[in-house]
């Protein structure tokens, strides 16, 4: 992402502190929109159906309004010696709890774990054989075990992640699944993966 756009987003998030974010989508797109919002760090707290007449008493447009938890401001601290806004940082915390090495998979794959640093849930990307894949669904979930073990992480009500990943077209039977964590300040970590076998 362009550094100037990151700064603009940072300013918008700073100005919105303490407020509730909202998004709107057509009802038929609601599932995909919710997945995308959560994937980019805006977990949905509540969904409200909304229908209104469209130039007619009989024809109605069905929408869904999402109430969002806004992430903290970016805090665009420069990373010394790195020309790109993304930098590799092995100190970003998280895990890939599943799948496990050697797992046999039928149908879709569940990828789960947690990704957080103090005060911020990290963005999570799923990779199959090193190539990013878009999950069929993605949601953030509570991880009280992380909060208990690492109290410095703060509120872990959405520190966990669960992604449903269909088998990519043309993928061999045996693949490596891994995850990539990114912070909004531009740091990145590629977390070690596991080899699985699709049956």
N, C-alpha and C positions, 0 to 999 in steps of 0.2 A: 504494500500500500504506500502511496506517495506520502512522504513526511509532512507535507503541508496539510493534506487531508487528515492525517493522524492528529495534528495540532488542532484542526477545526473540530474534530470529534472530541478531543480532550476538552476543549472549551465548552462544547455543548453539554458534555457529561458533567462538567464542573458546575455549570449554570443550572443543571437539573437535579442537583443533590437534594435528597429529601422528597422528591416528587415520584409519582408513579408514571411509568411509560406505557404507551398504548400502541397497538398496531391493529390493522383491519385487513380482512381478506374475504374473498368470496367463500361461501360455505363449502363448495366442492374442493377448494384448495387449502382448507384449514389445516389438514393433517400435515401436508408438505410444508406449509408456512411455519407451523409450530416447531417442526423438526429443524428447519433452517434457523429460526430465531434462537433455539437452544444451542445449536451448533456454534453460532457466532457469539455466544455469551449473554443472551438475553432470555433467561428462562421465563416461561409463561406461568403466572401465578393463578390466573383465572380466565375462563373463556365465557363469553356472553353472546348467545345467538341474537341476531338483529335482523328483522325483515321490515321493509318499507315499500309502499307502492311506487311503481315506476311509471309515471305518466298514465296511470290507469288504476281503477279500483280493484281490478282482477289480477293484473300482472304485478308480482312482487319480486324484489331482489333479496335473496338470502345471503346474509353476511355473518361473520363472526368477529367480535371485538376481543382482542387479547389484552389483558393487563400484565405488564412486564415488570420484572425486577431489573432496574438499571444497573449496569456495572459501574465500578468506581472510575474516576478519570484516569486517563492513560499514564500521565506522569512521564513525559517524553525525555527521560534521562538519556543522554548520549552514551553509546557503548564505545569505549576507547579502542581504536585500531580496527573498527568494523565499518566498512563503507555502506553497507546495506542496513535498512532499518531492522532487519531480522538478524539476530545473533544466536549462536549456539550456546546454551547455558546448561551444563550438567547439574547445576544446583536446583533446577526446577523440580519440584516434587510431584510424585504421582506413581501410578502403577497400571499394569494391564493384568488383571486378575484372571481373565479368561479371554480367549481360549488358552489351554496349557499345551506344553510341548507334546507332540504326538497325538493330539486329540483327533478322533474320528468324527466327521461332521456329515450329517444328512440334512439336506435342505439349507435353510438360511443359518448364518453363523451369528451367535451372540458374542459381542466384544464388550467387556465391562472392566471397570477399574475406577480410579479416582485421579484427579488432577487439580492441584490447588497450590497457591502460595499464600502467605498471610494476607488476608484482605481481598483475595481475588481468586475466583475459579478460572482455571486455565482453559483456553480453547483446545479442542481435541480433534485431530484428524486421524482417520483410519487408513492404513496402507496395506495393500496386498502385493507381495513381491516388490515392494518399494514404490508402487504407484498408488496415488490417493484414490479412494473410492468414496462415492456418496452413499451413505447408509440409507436403507429403506425407512428407518426411523431412528431417532436419536433423542434421548432424554437425560436430564440431570436428575440424580437421586441422592437422598441423604446418606451420609457416611458418619454416623456417630462414633464408629470405631476409630476413625481417623482423628476426630475431635478429641477423643479420650487419650489416644496415644501421642498426638501432637497438638497440644492445646494452643500453641502459638499460631496455628492455622486459623483460629477464630471460628466463625460460623460455618459449619460444614453441611448445612441442609441441602446444598446442591453441589457438593464437591465431587460426588460420584457421577459416573456416566454409564449408560447402557445403549449400545448401538446394534441394530439388526442389519447384517450385511448379506445380501444375496451373493451367490457365486458369480464372479465377473465372467462375462462372455469370453470364451477361449482360454480360461484359466486352467492350468494343469491340475491333476488330482492332488499333488502335493505343493503347497504354497507356504510362504512365510507371512504371517500377519503381525503387524507392528502398529504403534501409535506415535503420533507426534504432538507434543504439547507446545502451545504458544502463549506468551503473555501479551497484554496490550501495550506494554512498553517496548515490544519488539524482540524479546528473547525467545529462543526456541530450544526444544530438546527432543531428539528422536529416541524414544524409549525402546529398549531391546524387545524383540518379538518372539513368537513361537511358531514352529513349523506344525502345520495341521494337514490332514488328508481329507479331502472331500470325497464322499462315497456315492 
